């Protein structure tokens, strides 16, 4: 089963998203994309950004920051967290079996 994850709130409200993702891949699920929206883009510069980056590299998961939200919260992205529009979220939703939202 392929899952996409939408993270759309501050880290203090969405910290379980990384835990969910780690458990999901450990149990054989495929995560195609994690889309960070609104305040969720702050995960890219948070204390758990390295966990997202490690998970992404080990399991070929796209980490996508919403372009408008990244601009609003001054997140620049990096080699692990790319910046894209809402179309990337729509595409991931169409291609995934489930979309799980945090926030």
Secondary structure by P-SEA (a helix, b strand, c coil): cbbbbbbccccccccaaaaaaaaaaaacccccbbbbcccccccccccaaaaaaaaaaacbbbbbccaaaaaaacccccccbbbbcaaaaaaaaaaccbbbbcc
